[in-house]
Amino acid sequence: MSNHTPNFNGFPTDNSSSTNLKYDLIASKFMTGVDNHNKRKASTLPIGASLGIFGVIIKIVISFVVLIGLALHWILKKKQ
């Protein structure tokens, strides 16, 4: 690398093959880190979604119990 090319904190600005390889390696490690973060974040279910699913299950159970209660009420009313 020549002396007249600026060097920004160890990151040269020339367009040589060694500089391009260095930037490719840095970009590859950065993208791997971003992908790993996204995979970890996607694998955990947020608490809001967990409570939402739990709420839907409770609503279904309550609706089923009310439906059975109404059916029993209707059957007993018809029997009398």
C-alpha positions in Angstrom: 0.0 0.0 0.0 1.4 3.4 -0.9 2.0 6.1 1.6 -0.4 8.7 0.0 -3.5 6.5 0.4 -5.4 7.4 3.6 -5.9 4.7 6.2 -9.1 5.0 8.3 -8.6 3.2 11.6 -6.9 0.2 9.9 -9.2 0.2 7.0 -7.3 1.1 3.8 -9.2 2.9 1.0 -7.2 1.6 -2.0 -8.8 -0.9 -4.4 -6.3 -3.7 -4.2 -7.2 -7.3 -4.1 -6.0 -7.7 -0.5 -8.1 -4.8 0.6 -11.2 -6.2 -1.2 -10.6 -9.6 0.4 -10.4 -7.9 3.9 -13.7 -6.1 3.3 -15.3 -9.3 2.0 -14.3 -11.2 5.1 -15.5 -8.4 7.4 -18.8 -8.2 5.5 -19.2 -12.0 5.6 -18.7 -12.0 9.4 -21.1 -9.1 9.8 -23.8 -10.8 7.7 -23.3 -14.1 9.6 -23.8 -12.2 12.9 -27.0 -10.6 11.6 -28.4 -13.9 10.3 -27.6 -15.6 13.7 -29.3 -12.8 15.5 -32.4 -13.0 13.3 -32.6 -16.8 13.8 -32.4 -16.5 17.6 -34.9 -13.7 17.6 -37.3 -15.8 15.4 -37.0 -18.9 17.5 -38.3 -17.2 20.6 -42.0 -16.5 20.7 -42.7 -13.0 22.0 -44.8 -12.8 25.2 -47.6 -10.9 23.5 -48.0 -13.7 20.9 -47.9 -16.4 23.7 -50.6 -14.6 25.7 -52.6 -14.1 22.5 -52.5 -17.8 21.7 -53.4 -18.6 25.3 -56.3 -16.2 25.2 -57.7 -17.8 22.0 -57.6 -21.2 23.6 -59.4 -19.9 26.7 -62.1 -18.3 24.5 -62.6 -21.5 22.6 -63.0 -23.5 25.8 -65.4 -21.0 27.3 -67.5 -20.9 24.1 -67.6 -24.7 24.0 -68.8 -24.8 27.7 -71.5 -22.2 27.0 -72.6 -24.1 23.9 -72.9 -27.3 25.9 -74.8 -25.5 28.7 -77.3 -24.0 26.2 -77.7 -27.4 24.5 -78.4 -29.0 27.9 -80.8 -26.2 28.9 -82.7 -26.7 25.6 -82.8 -30.5 26.0 -84.2 -30.2 29.5 -86.7 -27.6 28.5 -88.0 -29.9 25.7 -88.2 -32.8 28.0 -90.5 -31.1 30.4 
